[in-house]
Structures are given as structure tokens and as C-alpha cells.
């Protein structure tokens, strides 16, 4: 086999080499458009407990886990969620948002 044979073979199958990427791109675009929109967000919060007051020696200091759990519970309060809904103009209620 010489080089011209490979050239003719390449020219013979050139249509397939050009069509496959175009077809794959069209199928991927069609699937991407038909999928529902998904929005995702991640957040990390660093909670550092305040130093206990020197006046109140009998009270135990809160740990950062206890403070973070309190903040998480506060974020699910209906009054706060209603305020978020009204400020952002969302079409949902607080139970769905929570």
C-alpha cells in the first residue's frame, strides 16, 4: 500500500468524519435544550462562638455547632421566608421555600 491509496481512502470516508461531530453536536444541543433548568447553590458558614462574659461565670459557653444549629433554625422561620419571598418577588409560599 502506498500513500495515494491512503489518500483515496481518506477522501472516501471524509463525509463520515465531518458528519459525525456535527450530528453529535446537534443531538447534544437538542438534549440540553429539552432538559429542565436546574439551579444549585452551595454555601459554607464559619461560626466562631463569642467569648463568654466574665460577669456570668455559671453559664456555659455555646459551641459553634449549637450556634450554627440555631442559625439554621432561624432561616426556616415563616416570617423570614415571607420577607425573602416578597423582596425577591417569588411566586411560592414559605413551606415550599423552606
Beta strands, then each sheet from edge to edge (+ up, - down):
end
